[in-house]
Amino acid sequence: MPKKAVVGRGGGLRPLEAVVSPSWPAYAAAVWAFLFGLLSLYWAVGGTWLSATIGEAVTAPALKGDPLVVAAVWASALGKFAVAVSALALVQRWGQAFPRWFLLSGGGLAAGLLVLYGGAGILQQVLMAVGLVDVSDTFAPVLYWHLFLWSPYWLLGGVFFALAAVQLARCTRR
């Protein structure tokens, strides 16, 4: 089967692989985690935008300054920035300092956990939305935010990590 080609700047044909970088899933995972980390950092320093979409059980103690909740938000921000760096390790030259098995395991683990968390969240929230699972009074106001924003966002990160791990496995195959 012939390789696909695209027209380059000078009018010549270049292989499609030269135009669409095989590392885009890792960069997408890094951007995904970085943006998520920025939002958590914003909340950690006292920002409130989108906080009403999380749920009163979490936001009420945070807004009152509960030290454990505030510490958890800071830890969440730092963790998400660490995840962004780990996504970059899958495609950057400095990532080669780690053994291949370590990078593949980390990428696969991140993918599995994120897909499981996002997918299970979507399933649970669909069951809540159709009335098969009870919804608490504190979660009811934010159910659709979780169903259409937060859970899909977690799932998307898992898909990016899965694609990045598969791409790393392909590119580093012996």
Helices and strands as residue ranges (DSSP letters): E 5-7, E 13-15, H 16-19, H 24-44, G 51-53, H 56-63, H 67-89, G 93-97, H 100-129, G 140-142, H 143-145, I 146-150, H 151-171
